[in-house]
Amino acid sequence: MGLYEVAEYLGISRSAVKSRLEATNGVTLPPPLATLRCGPIWEKTTIEEYRNARRAAGPSAPYRWTIERRKRQAPIRHHQAD
């Protein structure tokens, strides 16, 4: 799988895949099997294992922060027409 296919499979952008290669916290993306002129290449089983490990680890910190922030926000009140 190339960079585009990995991004599509994980449901993230290509730049996010590149960032996860350099990440030092949490579940890091395994190094590519090879890097060709077209970019890095992974085996599909490696990416599947990574995806399962990420899911098992739970949401990332920014995602958890967003959920907590939404819970704290006051509900939106809509004005009803008389």
C-alpha positions in Angstrom: 0.0 0.0 0.0 1.3 3.4 -0.9 0.8 6.7 1.1 -2.5 7.5 -0.7 -4.0 4.0 -0.1 -2.9 4.1 3.6 -4.5 7.5 4.1 -7.7 6.3 2.5 -7.8 3.1 4.4 -7.2 4.9 7.8 -9.6 7.7 6.9 -7.0 10.4 7.4 -5.1 12.8 5.1 -1.7 12.0 3.6 -0.1 14.6 5.7 -1.5 13.0 8.8 0.1 9.7 7.7 3.4 11.4 7.4 3.0 13.0 10.8 2.2 9.6 12.4 5.5 8.3 11.0 7.3 10.9 13.0 5.1 10.7 16.1 6.8 9.9 19.4 3.7 9.4 21.5 0.9 6.8 21.5 0.7 4.1 18.8 3.2 5.0 16.1 2.9 4.1 12.5 5.3 1.3 11.6 8.2 2.2 9.3 7.5 1.4 5.6 8.6 -1.8 4.1 10.4 0.2 1.4 10.7 3.8 0.2 10.5 4.1 -3.6 10.6 7.2 -5.7 6.8 7.4 -5.5 7.0 7.3 -1.7 6.8 4.8 1.2 5.2 1.4 0.8 3.6 -0.8 3.5 2.2 -4.3 3.6 -1.6 -4.2 4.1 -1.3 -6.5 7.2 1.0 -4.0 8.8 -1.5 -1.2 8.3 -4.4 -3.4 9.6 -2.4 -4.2 12.7 -1.7 -0.5 13.2 -5.3 0.4 12.7 -6.5 -2.2 15.3 -3.9 -1.0 17.8 -5.0 2.6 17.4 -8.6 1.6 17.9 -7.8 -0.4 21.0 -5.8 2.6 22.4 -8.9 4.8 22.2 -9.4 8.3 20.8 -6.4 10.6 20.5 -5.9 13.4 23.0 -7.2 16.2 20.6 -10.3 14.2 19.9 -11.0 13.5 23.6 -10.5 17.2 24.3 -13.1 18.1 21.7 -15.6 15.7 23.1 -15.1 17.0 26.6 -15.4 20.6 25.4 -18.7 19.9 23.6 -20.1 18.3 26.8 -19.3 21.4 28.8 -20.9 23.8 26.3 -24.4 25.0 27.1 -27.1 23.6 24.9 -28.2 25.9 22.1 -31.6 27.3 22.6 -33.7 28.1 19.6 -36.3 30.8 19.8 -39.7 29.8 18.8 -41.9 32.1 16.7 -45.0 33.3 18.4 
